[in-house]
Amino acid sequence: MEHPLTREIIDVHCHSLAGPQQEQLIASGLAKLRQAGVSRQVVMCLVNTRFTAEEMAGLIPAGFDNCGDPRCYEVDTLLRLVQQSEGMLLPMVDTRCMTGNPTERLQEYLARGFKGIKGLYLAEAGNDLKLSSIPELFGITPREFHDREWEIFGFAEANELPVLYHMDVNRYQDVALAILRDFPRLRINFPHFGISRKAIRKLFDSSSNVYTDIAYMRPHIVKDPQSYKDFIQHYPDRVCFGTDALLYQPEIVLQYIDLVRSLQLTEDLETGVFSTNPRNYLGLPAVTH
């Protein structure tokens, strides 16, 4: 059921991993997405200045091919793409490999035009992404990692910045609830349904500022569409459109648009997923018709 009144689509969750050689491909991909109704893509930007390419490989999930800087410093390339996109791309700074004083570094990125923050709860090895733990890589204690993340959350709340935070909210529900308790005004997206739809319900019930997205969930939704449709119907103001696509993969975004429409949601629910919920999460003004 395609609703002609769905006037815009915002992808709250994609990545770069692109270099100058992909710029023309990205430009043509953005043109295709505009034609499909996509008005904005929120892009996560890696900012590594310390670790080797080999060390960074331990912080990138399998299946994400890096066509850009092997050491994952994406700032200059992404900001150039943002400028060329005429407002379509919104950059978020990815803090997983950010070094130095968090507040000072984030203030620098904010001044350069970044619009939000991406983080991952990698407190220990054996996480759901099978990535290196931040304390081990940085040579810090778990407590120091906790304090670092809390400083980042505090900065985001004080500056009214949205946060996309990858966390298994079932495994770390106490930590997730502590974030909501300590930063009640923070708008936070726990993507991929928080790795647990059952667990994220408790977070939704605890705060009106908690969101999730459908990024990387296509195989699961295709397998059991009715249960995901029921979830969206139960939480109509919390689920955002997201894809986990790389900037040079517009075909993935188009597949996810088709996926949402295949659920045959009501017009209001579909608009919520595509536009209203992303706008509320990102702090963008409401669309006026």
C-alpha positions as CSV (number, residue, x, y, z in Angstrom):
1,M,0.0,0.0,0.0
2,E,2.0,3.0,-1.3
3,H,0.7,6.3,0.2
4,P,1.1,9.2,-2.3
5,L,0.9,11.6,0.7
6,T,4.2,10.4,2.2
7,R,6.1,13.5,1.2
8,E,9.5,12.8,2.6
9,I,11.8,10.1,3.8
10,I,14.6,10.6,6.3
11,D,17.3,7.9,6.7
12,V,18.6,8.3,10.3
13,H,21.3,5.7,10.1
14,C,23.9,5.4,7.3
15,H,27.7,5.4,7.0
16,S,30.4,6.8,4.8
17,L,33.5,4.6,4.4
18,A,34.0,6.4,1.1
19,G,36.9,8.3,-0.5
20,P,37.2,10.9,-3.2
21,Q,37.0,8.1,-5.8
22,Q,33.4,7.5,-4.8
23,E,32.2,11.1,-5.0
24,Q,30.6,10.8,-8.4
25,L,28.9,7.6,-7.5
26,I,27.6,9.1,-4.3
27,A,26.3,12.2,-6.2
28,S,24.4,10.0,-8.7
29,G,23.0,7.9,-5.9
30,L,21.8,10.9,-4.0
31,A,20.0,12.0,-7.1
32,K,18.2,8.7,-7.3
33,L,17.2,8.9,-3.7
34,R,15.8,12.4,-4.1
35,Q,13.6,11.1,-6.8
36,A,12.4,8.4,-4.5
37,G,11.5,11.0,-1.8
38,V,14.5,10.8,0.4
39,S,15.2,14.3,1.8
40,R,18.0,13.6,4.3
41,Q,20.5,11.0,5.2
42,V,22.2,11.0,8.6
43,V,25.8,9.9,8.1
44,M,28.1,8.6,10.8
45,C,31.7,9.9,10.5
46,L,34.7,8.1,11.9
47,V,37.4,10.4,13.3
48,N,40.4,8.2,14.1
49,T,43.7,10.1,14.5
50,R,45.5,7.6,16.7
51,F,45.0,3.9,15.8
52,T,46.5,2.0,12.9
53,A,44.4,0.6,10.1
54,E,44.8,-2.9,11.6
55,E,43.5,-1.7,15.0
56,M,40.6,0.1,13.3
57,A,39.7,-3.1,11.5
58,G,38.8,-4.4,15.0
59,L,36.2,-1.6,15.3
60,I,34.4,-2.1,12.0
61,P,31.8,-4.8,11.7
62,A,32.1,-7.5,9.1
63,G,30.4,-6.7,5.8
64,F,31.2,-2.9,5.8
65,D,33.9,-2.4,3.1
66,N,36.0,0.6,3.7
67,C,36.7,2.4,0.3
68,G,38.0,5.5,2.0
69,D,40.9,6.3,4.4
70,P,42.3,3.0,5.7
71,R,42.8,4.6,9.1
72,C,39.2,5.8,9.1
73,Y,39.6,9.6,9.3
74,E,36.6,10.7,7.4
75,V,36.0,14.3,8.5
76,D,37.3,16.2,5.5
77,T,35.9,13.9,2.8
78,L,32.5,13.7,4.5
79,L,32.2,17.5,5.1
80,R,33.0,18.0,1.4
81,L,30.2,15.6,0.5
82,V,27.9,17.3,2.9
83,Q,28.5,20.7,1.2
84,Q,28.0,19.2,-2.2
85,S,24.7,17.5,-1.1
86,E,22.9,20.8,-0.7
87,G,21.5,20.0,2.7
88,M,20.7,16.3,2.1
89,L,23.5,14.8,4.2
90,L,23.6,15.5,8.0
91,P,26.9,14.4,9.6
92,M,27.2,12.8,13.0
93,V,30.5,12.3,14.7
94,D,31.3,8.7,15.6
95,T,33.0,8.6,19.0
96,R,34.2,5.0,19.0
97,C,37.7,6.0,18.1
98,M,37.7,9.6,19.3
99,T,40.6,10.5,21.5
100,G,41.4,13.4,23.7
101,N,39.1,15.4,26.0
102,P,35.5,14.4,24.8
103,T,34.0,17.8,25.5
104,E,36.8,19.7,23.7
105,R,36.8,17.4,20.7
106,L,33.0,17.4,20.4
107,Q,32.9,21.2,20.6
108,E,35.4,21.3,17.7
109,Y,33.2,19.0,15.6
110,L,30.1,20.9,16.5
111,A,31.8,24.1,15.2
112,R,32.6,22.4,12.0
113,G,28.9,21.5,11.3
114,F,28.3,18.1,12.9
115,K,24.7,17.7,13.9
116,G,24.7,14.7,16.3
117,I,26.7,11.9,17.9
118,K,27.1,8.2,17.3
119,G,28.4,5.8,19.9
120,L,28.7,2.1,20.6
121,Y,28.7,0.4,24.0
122,L,31.8,-1.7,23.6
123,A,32.6,-2.1,27.3
124,E,34.0,-5.6,26.9
125,A,34.9,-8.2,24.4
126,G,32.2,-10.7,23.4
127,N,29.8,-7.9,22.4
128,D,27.1,-8.5,19.8
129,L,29.2,-6.9,17.0
130,K,32.2,-9.0,17.8
131,L,34.4,-5.9,17.9
132,S,37.3,-4.9,20.1
133,S,36.5,-3.5,23.5
134,I,37.1,0.2,23.9
135,P,38.8,-0.1,27.3
136,E,41.2,-2.7,25.9
137,L,42.0,-0.7,22.8
138,F,42.4,2.7,24.6
139,G,44.2,1.2,27.6
140,I,41.7,2.5,30.1
141,T,39.6,0.9,32.8
142,P,35.9,0.1,32.5
143,R,35.2,2.9,34.9
144,E,37.1,5.4,32.7
145,F,35.1,4.1,29.7
146,H,31.9,4.7,31.6
147,D,32.9,8.2,32.6
148,R,33.9,9.0,29.0
149,E,30.5,7.9,27.7
150,W,28.7,9.9,30.4
151,E,30.7,13.0,29.5
152,I,29.6,12.5,25.8
153,F,25.9,12.1,26.8
154,G,26.1,15.2,29.0
155,F,27.5,17.2,26.1
156,A,24.8,15.9,23.8
157,E,22.0,16.8,26.2
158,A,23.4,20.2,27.0
159,N,23.7,21.0,23.3
160,E,20.4,19.3,22.3
161,L,22.1,16.9,19.9
162,P,20.6,13.6,19.0
163,V,22.6,10.5,19.8
164,L,22.6,7.2,18.0
165,Y,23.9,4.6,20.4
166,H,24.4,0.9,19.5
167,M,23.8,-1.2,22.5
168,D,22.4,-4.6,23.3
169,V,19.7,-3.2,25.6
170,N,18.8,-6.7,26.9
171,R,22.3,-7.5,28.0
172,Y,23.0,-4.0,29.3
173,Q,19.5,-2.9,30.4
174,D,20.7,-1.5,33.7
175,V,23.2,0.7,31.8
176,A,20.6,1.9,29.3
177,L,18.2,2.8,32.1
178,A,20.9,4.7,33.9
179,I,21.5,6.7,30.7
180,L,17.8,7.7,30.6
181,R,17.8,8.5,34.4
182,D,20.9,10.6,34.3
183,F,20.1,12.4,31.0
184,P,16.3,12.8,30.9
185,R,16.3,15.4,28.1
186,L,18.6,13.3,25.8
187,R,17.1,12.2,22.5
188,I,18.6,8.8,21.9
189,N,18.2,6.2,19.2
190,F,19.1,2.6,20.2
191,P,19.2,1.2,16.6
192,H,18.2,-2.3,15.4
193,F,15.3,-2.4,17.9
194,G,18.0,-2.3,20.6
195,I,18.9,-5.9,19.6
196,S,15.9,-7.0,21.6
197,R,12.3,-5.8,21.0
198,K,11.3,-7.1,24.3
199,A,13.9,-5.2,26.2
200,I,13.5,-1.9,24.4
201,R,9.9,-1.8,25.4
202,K,11.0,-1.1,28.9
203,L,13.1,1.8,27.7
204,F,10.2,3.2,25.6
205,D,8.0,3.0,28.7
206,S,10.7,4.8,30.8
207,S,11.2,7.8,28.5
208,S,9.5,9.6,25.7
209,N,12.9,10.5,24.2
210,V,13.9,7.0,23.2
211,Y,13.8,5.9,19.6
212,T,14.9,3.0,17.5
213,D,15.4,2.3,13.8
214,I,15.0,-0.6,11.4
215,A,18.6,-0.4,10.1
216,Y,20.1,-3.8,9.2
217,M,16.8,-5.5,10.1
218,R,15.5,-6.3,6.7
219,P,16.1,-10.1,6.8
220,H,14.3,-10.3,10.2
221,I,11.4,-8.1,9.1
222,V,11.0,-10.1,5.8
223,K,10.9,-13.3,7.8
224,D,8.2,-12.1,10.3
225,P,6.6,-9.0,8.9
226,Q,3.4,-9.1,11.0
227,S,5.2,-9.0,14.3
228,Y,7.2,-6.0,13.3
229,K,4.1,-4.3,12.0
230,D,2.4,-5.0,15.3
231,F,5.4,-3.5,17.1
232,I,5.2,-0.3,15.1
233,Q,1.5,-0.1,15.7
234,H,2.1,-0.4,19.4
235,Y,4.9,2.2,19.4
236,P,3.8,4.5,16.5
237,D,6.0,7.4,17.6
238,R,9.3,5.6,18.3
239,V,10.4,3.7,15.2
240,C,12.5,5.5,12.6
241,F,13.5,4.7,9.0
242,G,17.2,3.7,8.9
243,T,19.2,1.5,6.6
244,D,22.9,1.1,7.7
245,A,23.7,1.7,4.0
246,L,27.0,3.1,3.0
247,L,26.8,6.4,1.0
248,Y,27.6,4.7,-2.2
249,Q,24.8,2.1,-1.8
250,P,21.6,3.8,-2.7
251,E,20.1,0.5,-3.7
252,I,20.0,-0.6,-0.1
253,V,18.1,2.5,0.9
254,L,15.6,1.8,-1.9
255,Q,15.2,-1.8,-0.7
256,Y,14.3,-0.5,2.8
257,I,11.8,2.0,1.4
258,D,10.1,-1.0,-0.3
259,L,10.4,-3.0,2.9
260,V,8.4,-0.4,4.9
261,R,5.8,-0.1,2.2
262,S,5.4,-3.9,2.1
263,L,4.2,-3.8,5.7
264,Q,1.1,-2.0,4.4
265,L,1.0,0.4,7.4
266,T,-1.7,3.1,7.6
267,E,-0.8,6.4,6.1
268,D,-0.1,8.0,9.5
269,L,2.1,5.1,10.6
270,E,4.1,5.0,7.4
271,T,4.6,8.8,7.6
272,G,5.7,8.4,11.2
273,V,8.4,5.9,10.3
274,F,9.6,7.8,7.2
275,S,9.3,11.4,8.5
276,T,7.6,12.4,11.7
277,N,9.6,10.1,14.1
278,P,13.0,10.9,12.4
279,R,12.2,14.6,12.7
280,N,11.3,14.4,16.4
281,Y,14.4,12.4,17.1
282,L,16.7,14.7,15.2
283,G,15.1,17.8,16.5
284,L,14.0,19.1,13.1
285,P,10.9,21.2,12.8
286,A,7.7,19.5,11.9
287,V,6.6,19.5,8.2
288,T,3.9,22.0,7.4
289,H,1.6,21.1,4.5
